[in-house]
Amino acid sequence: MKISYAKLQKKYSGMYVLSDKPDGKVVAASRNLGKAFKEAEKKGYKLPVVQYVEPEGTIAIYEVKISLRK
């Protein structure tokens, strides 16, 4: 079953989500990546797919640094 990114954002906003395969079942989720991996290993998943879900409604601000050299 494919889970949409919008549904992930509602439930797991600002967390690392580990799943059994890309767009697969969520195995573990935590704000701490290490805790999420430990939780997944307890369930028997040795190498889950990792995805960070951005917090819902966040605006990204980028800083651009330009240097001119002669």
Biopython code that builds the backbone (N, CA, C, O; Angstrom):
import numpy as np
from Bio.PDB.StructureBuilder import StructureBuilder

atoms = [
    (1, "MET", "N", (0.841, -1.187, 0.000)),
    (1, "MET", "CA", (0.000, 0.000, 0.000)),
    (1, "MET", "C", (0.880, 1.242, 0.000)),
    (1, "MET", "O", (1.742, 1.398, 0.864)),
    (2, "LYS", "N", (0.665, 2.110, -0.955)),
    (2, "LYS", "CA", (1.458, 3.326, -1.059)),
    (2, "LYS", "C", (0.878, 4.401, -0.139)),
    (2, "LYS", "O", (-0.326, 4.658, -0.155)),
    (3, "ILE", "N", (1.746, 5.026, 0.662)),
    (3, "ILE", "CA", (1.335, 6.075, 1.580)),
    (3, "ILE", "C", (1.763, 7.412, 0.984)),
    (3, "ILE", "O", (2.922, 7.587, 0.609)),
    (4, "SER", "N", (0.826, 8.352, 0.899)),
    (4, "SER", "CA", (1.150, 9.653, 0.317)),
    (4, "SER", "C", (1.979, 10.477, 1.297)),
    (4, "SER", "O", (1.915, 10.281, 2.510)),
    (5, "TYR", "N", (2.753, 11.401, 0.743)),
    (5, "TYR", "CA", (3.606, 12.261, 1.572)),
    (5, "TYR", "C", (2.754, 13.154, 2.466)),
    (5, "TYR", "O", (3.156, 13.465, 3.587)),
    (6, "ALA", "N", (1.579, 13.574, 1.988)),
    (6, "ALA", "CA", (0.686, 14.427, 2.786)),
    (6, "ALA", "C", (0.210, 13.696, 4.039)),
    (6, "ALA", "O", (0.124, 14.292, 5.113)),
    (7, "LYS", "N", (-0.099, 12.400, 3.903)),
    (7, "LYS", "CA", (-0.527, 11.607, 5.067)),
    (7, "LYS", "C", (0.626, 11.429, 6.046)),
    (7, "LYS", "O", (0.430, 11.481, 7.260)),
    (8, "LEU", "N", (1.832, 11.217, 5.515)),
    (8, "LEU", "CA", (3.005, 11.102, 6.383)),
    (8, "LEU", "C", (3.233, 12.401, 7.138)),
    (8, "LEU", "O", (3.574, 12.382, 8.321)),
    (9, "GLN", "N", (3.046, 13.533, 6.459)),
    (9, "GLN", "CA", (3.255, 14.830, 7.095)),
    (9, "GLN", "C", (2.275, 15.072, 8.229)),
    (9, "GLN", "O", (2.643, 15.655, 9.249)),
    (10, "LYS", "N", (1.043, 14.637, 8.072)),
    (10, "LYS", "CA", (0.045, 14.834, 9.128)),
    (10, "LYS", "C", (0.382, 14.020, 10.368)),
    (10, "LYS", "O", (0.241, 14.507, 11.489)),
    (11, "LYS", "N", (0.826, 12.782, 10.171)),
    (11, "LYS", "CA", (1.057, 11.884, 11.306)),
    (11, "LYS", "C", (2.477, 11.955, 11.855)),
    (11, "LYS", "O", (2.673, 11.872, 13.067)),
    (12, "TYR", "N", (3.473, 12.108, 10.980)),
    (12, "TYR", "CA", (4.879, 12.043, 11.387)),
    (12, "TYR", "C", (5.632, 13.337, 11.083)),
    (12, "TYR", "O", (6.781, 13.284, 10.646)),
    (13, "SER", "N", (5.027, 14.466, 11.298)),
    (13, "SER", "CA", (5.621, 15.763, 10.986)),
    (13, "SER", "C", (6.919, 15.994, 11.768)),
    (13, "SER", "O", (6.930, 15.912, 12.996)),
    (14, "GLY", "N", (8.015, 16.283, 11.051)),
    (14, "GLY", "CA", (9.301, 16.560, 11.680)),
    (14, "GLY", "C", (10.008, 15.337, 12.232)),
    (14, "GLY", "O", (10.833, 15.461, 13.137)),
    (15, "MET", "N", (9.702, 14.156, 11.707)),
    (15, "MET", "CA", (10.292, 12.912, 12.222)),
    (15, "MET", "C", (11.004, 12.141, 11.111)),
    (15, "MET", "O", (10.768, 12.358, 9.923)),
    (16, "TYR", "N", (11.881, 11.237, 11.540)),
    (16, "TYR", "CA", (12.487, 10.271, 10.626)),
    (16, "TYR", "C", (11.534, 9.088, 10.554)),
    (16, "TYR", "O", (11.157, 8.522, 11.580)),
    (17, "VAL", "N", (11.148, 8.718, 9.343)),
    (17, "VAL", "CA", (10.225, 7.609, 9.142)),
    (17, "VAL", "C", (10.979, 6.483, 8.454)),
    (17, "VAL", "O", (11.565, 6.684, 7.390)),
    (18, "LEU", "N", (10.965, 5.300, 9.054)),
    (18, "LEU", "CA", (11.613, 4.125, 8.484)),
    (18, "LEU", "C", (10.530, 3.186, 7.979)),
    (18, "LEU", "O", (9.580, 2.874, 8.696)),
    (19, "SER", "N", (10.683, 2.734, 6.730)),
    (19, "SER", "CA", (9.706, 1.828, 6.147)),
    (19, "SER", "C", (10.399, 0.599, 5.586)),
    (19, "SER", "O", (11.610, 0.600, 5.363)),
    (20, "ASP", "N", (9.611, -0.457, 5.360)),
    (20, "ASP", "CA", (10.178, -1.716, 4.887)),
    (20, "ASP", "C", (10.679, -1.624, 3.450)),
    (20, "ASP", "O", (11.626, -2.322, 3.085)),
    (21, "LYS", "N", (10.065, -0.780, 2.632)),
    (21, "LYS", "CA", (10.500, -0.555, 1.248)),
    (21, "LYS", "C", (10.052, 0.849, 0.845)),
    (21, "LYS", "O", (9.222, 1.440, 1.536)),
    (22, "PRO", "N", (10.577, 1.402, -0.254)),
    (22, "PRO", "CA", (10.142, 2.743, -0.661)),
    (22, "PRO", "C", (8.623, 2.794, -0.839)),
    (22, "PRO", "O", (8.043, 1.937, -1.506)),
    (23, "ASP", "N", (7.991, 3.786, -0.249)),
    (23, "ASP", "CA", (6.529, 3.941, -0.269)),
    (23, "ASP", "C", (5.815, 2.731, 0.329)),
    (23, "ASP", "O", (4.692, 2.411, -0.063)),
    (24, "GLY", "N", (6.465, 2.063, 1.275)),
    (24, "GLY", "CA", (5.875, 0.888, 1.898)),
    (24, "GLY", "C", (5.342, 1.156, 3.287)),
    (24, "GLY", "O", (5.094, 2.299, 3.672)),
    (25, "LYS", "N", (5.172, 0.070, 4.036)),
    (25, "LYS", "CA", (4.624, 0.138, 5.388)),
    (25, "LYS", "C", (5.612, 0.808, 6.335)),
    (25, "LYS", "O", (6.808, 0.516, 6.299)),
    (26, "VAL", "N", (5.110, 1.716, 7.190)),
    (26, "VAL", "CA", (5.951, 2.395, 8.169)),
    (26, "VAL", "C", (6.305, 1.406, 9.275)),
    (26, "VAL", "O", (5.425, 0.814, 9.900)),
    (27, "VAL", "N", (7.603, 1.236, 9.505)),
    (27, "VAL", "CA", (8.099, 0.299, 10.505)),
    (27, "VAL", "C", (8.366, 1.009, 11.823)),
    (27, "VAL", "O", (8.038, 0.488, 12.889)),
    (28, "ALA", "N", (8.965, 2.208, 11.754)),
    (28, "ALA", "CA", (9.298, 2.976, 12.955)),
    (28, "ALA", "C", (9.360, 4.455, 12.596)),
    (28, "ALA", "O", (9.609, 4.825, 11.449)),
    (29, "ALA", "N", (9.126, 5.299, 13.618)),
    (29, "ALA", "CA", (9.219, 6.744, 13.415)),
    (29, "ALA", "C", (9.658, 7.395, 14.712)),
    (29, "ALA", "O", (9.176, 7.045, 15.789)),
    (30, "SER", "N", (10.582, 8.349, 14.603)),
    (30, "SER", "CA", (11.072, 9.058, 15.779)),
    (30, "SER", "C", (11.777, 10.332, 15.337)),
    (30, "SER", "O", (12.222, 10.443, 14.194)),
    (31, "ARG", "N", (11.874, 11.289, 16.248)),
    (31, "ARG", "CA", (12.636, 12.511, 15.958)),
    (31, "ARG", "C", (14.133, 12.218, 16.049)),
    (31, "ARG", "O", (14.945, 12.963, 15.501)),
    (32, "ASN", "N", (14.496, 11.145, 16.733)),
    (32, "ASN", "CA", (15.882, 10.719, 16.887)),
    (32, "ASN", "C", (16.109, 9.528, 15.957)),
    (32, "ASN", "O", (15.460, 8.493, 16.102)),
    (33, "LEU", "N", (17.026, 9.673, 15.005)),
    (33, "LEU", "CA", (17.258, 8.620, 14.015)),
    (33, "LEU", "C", (17.752, 7.330, 14.655)),
    (33, "LEU", "O", (17.359, 6.243, 14.229)),
    (34, "GLY", "N", (18.609, 7.432, 15.672)),
    (34, "GLY", "CA", (19.120, 6.245, 16.355)),
    (34, "GLY", "C", (18.016, 5.439, 17.016)),
    (34, "GLY", "O", (18.005, 4.211, 16.934)),
    (35, "LYS", "N", (17.088, 6.125, 17.672)),
    (35, "LYS", "CA", (15.960, 5.447, 18.323)),
    (35, "LYS", "C", (15.070, 4.757, 17.297)),
    (35, "LYS", "O", (14.576, 3.654, 17.532)),
    (36, "ALA", "N", (14.871, 5.416, 16.157)),
    (36, "ALA", "CA", (14.044, 4.831, 15.104)),
    (36, "ALA", "C", (14.680, 3.548, 14.570)),
    (36, "ALA", "O", (13.976, 2.568, 14.328)),
    (37, "PHE", "N", (16.015, 3.542, 14.381)),
    (37, "PHE", "CA", (16.697, 2.336, 13.908)),
    (37, "PHE", "C", (16.608, 1.209, 14.934)),
    (37, "PHE", "O", (16.405, 0.053, 14.563)),
    (38, "LYS", "N", (16.759, 1.534, 16.226)),
    (38, "LYS", "CA", (16.656, 0.507, 17.267)),
    (38, "LYS", "C", (15.262, -0.106, 17.288)),
    (38, "LYS", "O", (15.111, -1.316, 17.450)),
    (39, "GLU", "N", (14.245, 0.736, 17.122)),
    (39, "GLU", "CA", (12.865, 0.260, 17.100)),
    (39, "GLU", "C", (12.625, -0.662, 15.902)),
    (39, "GLU", "O", (11.944, -1.679, 16.025)),
    (40, "ALA", "N", (13.188, -0.302, 14.743)),
    (40, "ALA", "CA", (13.041, -1.122, 13.541)),
    (40, "ALA", "C", (13.774, -2.452, 13.690)),
    (40, "ALA", "O", (13.273, -3.485, 13.244)),
    (41, "GLU", "N", (14.962, -2.439, 14.316)),
    (41, "GLU", "CA", (15.717, -3.678, 14.523)),
    (41, "GLU", "C", (14.976, -4.629, 15.452)),
    (41, "GLU", "O", (15.019, -5.843, 15.256)),
    (42, "LYS", "N", (14.294, -4.089, 16.465)),
    (42, "LYS", "CA", (13.504, -4.930, 17.370)),
    (42, "LYS", "C", (12.392, -5.653, 16.618)),
    (42, "LYS", "O", (12.010, -6.767, 16.977)),
    (43, "LYS", "N", (11.877, -5.007, 15.571)),
    (43, "LYS", "CA", (10.808, -5.599, 14.768)),
    (43, "LYS", "C", (11.347, -6.516, 13.677)),
    (43, "LYS", "O", (10.571, -7.127, 12.943)),
    (44, "GLY", "N", (12.686, -6.621, 13.563)),
    (44, "GLY", "CA", (13.292, -7.540, 12.610)),
    (44, "GLY", "C", (13.695, -6.931, 11.278)),
    (44, "GLY", "O", (14.033, -7.666, 10.350)),
    (45, "TYR", "N", (13.670, -5.629, 11.158)),
    (45, "TYR", "CA", (14.074, -4.964, 9.917)),
    (45, "TYR", "C", (15.500, -4.459, 10.075)),
    (45, "TYR", "O", (15.747, -3.512, 10.823)),
    (46, "LYS", "N", (16.436, -5.086, 9.376)),
    (46, "LYS", "CA", (17.854, -4.744, 9.514)),
    (46, "LYS", "C", (18.247, -3.514, 8.699)),
    (46, "LYS", "O", (19.079, -2.724, 9.146)),
    (47, "LEU", "N", (17.666, -3.337, 7.516)),
    (47, "LEU", "CA", (18.039, -2.229, 6.638)),
    (47, "LEU", "C", (16.782, -1.559, 6.059)),
    (47, "LEU", "O", (16.462, -1.746, 4.885)),
    (48, "PRO", "N", (16.073, -0.778, 6.887)),
    (48, "PRO", "CA", (14.857, -0.117, 6.396)),
    (48, "PRO", "C", (15.167, 1.125, 5.558)),
    (48, "PRO", "O", (16.284, 1.643, 5.586)),
    (49, "VAL", "N", (14.188, 1.582, 4.833)),
    (49, "VAL", "CA", (14.304, 2.801, 4.029)),
    (49, "VAL", "C", (14.058, 3.989, 4.952)),
    (49, "VAL", "O", (13.078, 4.005, 5.696)),
    (50, "VAL", "N", (14.952, 4.994, 4.908)),
    (50, "VAL", "CA", (14.851, 6.158, 5.792)),
    (50, "VAL", "C", (14.362, 7.368, 5.008)),
    (50, "VAL", "O", (14.824, 7.637, 3.899)),
    (51, "GLN", "N", (13.422, 8.087, 5.601)),
    (51, "GLN", "CA", (12.896, 9.303, 4.981)),
    (51, "GLN", "C", (12.633, 10.320, 6.084)),
    (51, "GLN", "O", (11.997, 9.999, 7.088)),
    (52, "TYR", "N", (13.120, 11.546, 5.903)),
    (52, "TYR", "CA", (12.821, 12.607, 6.865)),
    (52, "TYR", "C", (11.596, 13.362, 6.366)),
    (52, "TYR", "O", (11.576, 13.842, 5.233)),
    (53, "VAL", "N", (10.582, 13.465, 7.204)),
    (53, "VAL", "CA", (9.346, 14.155, 6.836)),
    (53, "VAL", "C", (9.412, 15.577, 7.379)),
    (53, "VAL", "O", (9.454, 15.791, 8.590)),
    (54, "GLU", "N", (9.420, 16.535, 6.475)),
    (54, "GLU", "CA", (9.479, 17.950, 6.870)),
    (54, "GLU", "C", (8.235, 18.318, 7.673)),
    (54, "GLU", "O", (7.150, 17.802, 7.402)),
    (55, "PRO", "N", (8.380, 19.206, 8.659)),
    (55, "PRO", "CA", (7.204, 19.666, 9.402)),
    (55, "PRO", "C", (6.193, 20.328, 8.470)),
    (55, "PRO", "O", (6.565, 21.045, 7.542)),
    (56, "GLU", "N", (4.928, 20.082, 8.728)),
    (56, "GLU", "CA", (3.859, 20.613, 7.886)),
    (56, "GLU", "C", (3.797, 22.134, 7.980)),
    (56, "GLU", "O", (3.830, 22.694, 9.076)),
    (57, "GLY", "N", (3.708, 22.794, 6.842)),
    (57, "GLY", "CA", (3.581, 24.240, 6.811)),
    (57, "GLY", "C", (4.886, 24.989, 7.009)),
    (57, "GLY", "O", (4.870, 26.169, 7.359)),
    (58, "THR", "N", (6.022, 24.325, 6.793)),
    (58, "THR", "CA", (7.316, 24.965, 6.982)),
    (58, "THR", "C", (7.737, 25.696, 5.710)),
    (58, "THR", "O", (7.521, 25.219, 4.596)),
    (59, "ILE", "N", (8.331, 26.842, 5.903)),
    (59, "ILE", "CA", (8.868, 27.598, 4.774)),
    (59, "ILE", "C", (10.388, 27.510, 4.852)),
    (59, "ILE", "O", (10.985, 27.821, 5.883)),
    (60, "ALA", "N", (10.997, 27.091, 3.772)),
    (60, "ALA", "CA", (12.453, 26.963, 3.745)),
    (60, "ALA", "C", (13.078, 28.291, 3.342)),
    (60, "ALA", "O", (12.664, 28.917, 2.366)),
    (61, "ILE", "N", (14.069, 28.706, 4.098)),
    (61, "ILE", "CA", (14.802, 29.931, 3.793)),
    (61, "ILE", "C", (16.249, 29.536, 3.526)),
    (61, "ILE", "O", (16.898, 28.908, 4.362)),
    (62, "TYR", "N", (16.738, 29.906, 2.365)),
    (62, "TYR", "CA", (18.091, 29.547, 1.982)),
    (62, "TYR", "C", (18.978, 30.787, 1.986)),
    (62, "TYR", "O", (18.556, 31.874, 1.593)),
    (63, "GLU", "N", (20.203, 30.601, 2.434)),
    (63, "GLU", "CA", (21.172, 31.690, 2.421)),
    (63, "GLU", "C", (22.162, 31.405, 1.306)),
    (63, "GLU", "O", (22.737, 30.319, 1.236)),
    (64, "VAL", "N", (22.357, 32.376, 0.443)),
    (64, "VAL", "CA", (23.266, 32.210, -0.684)),
    (64, "VAL", "C", (24.462, 33.124, -0.469)),
    (64, "VAL", "O", (24.315, 34.325, -0.239)),
    (65, "LYS", "N", (25.643, 32.534, -0.548)),
    (65, "LYS", "CA", (26.868, 33.309, -0.371)),
    (65, "LYS", "C", (27.618, 33.306, -1.701)),
    (65, "LYS", "O", (27.923, 32.249, -2.254)),
    (66, "ILE", "N", (27.906, 34.488, -2.197)),
    (66, "ILE", "CA", (28.602, 34.625, -3.471)),
    (66, "ILE", "C", (29.934, 35.320, -3.221)),
    (66, "ILE", "O", (29.994, 36.352, -2.554)),
    (67, "SER", "N", (30.982, 34.750, -3.758)),
    (67, "SER", "CA", (32.291, 35.400, -3.634)),
    (67, "SER", "C", (32.852, 35.638, -5.033)),
    (67, "SER", "O", (32.826, 34.753, -5.888)),
    (68, "LEU", "N", (33.350, 36.827, -5.246)),
    (68, "LEU", "CA", (33.946, 37.181, -6.531)),
    (68, "LEU", "C", (35.455, 37.264, -6.360)),
    (68, "LEU", "O", (35.951, 37.992, -5.500)),
    (69, "ARG", "N", (36.172, 36.524, -7.171)),
    (69, "ARG", "CA", (37.638, 36.520, -7.088)),
    (69, "ARG", "C", (38.215, 37.020, -8.396)),
    (69, "ARG", "O", (37.662, 36.777, -9.469)),
    (70, "LYS", "N", (39.348, 37.732, -8.293)),
    (70, "LYS", "CA", (40.034, 38.216, -9.497)),
    (70, "LYS", "C", (41.319, 37.471, -9.694)),
    (70, "LYS", "O", (42.044, 37.733, -10.654)),
]
sb = StructureBuilder()
sb.init_structure("model")
sb.init_model(0)
sb.init_chain("A")
sb.init_seg("    ")
for serial, (resi, resn, name, xyz) in enumerate(atoms, 1):
    if name == "N":
        sb.init_residue(resn, " ", resi, " ")
    sb.init_atom(name, np.array(xyz, "f"), 0.0, 1.0, " ", f" {name:<3s}", serial, name[0])
structure = sb.get_structure()
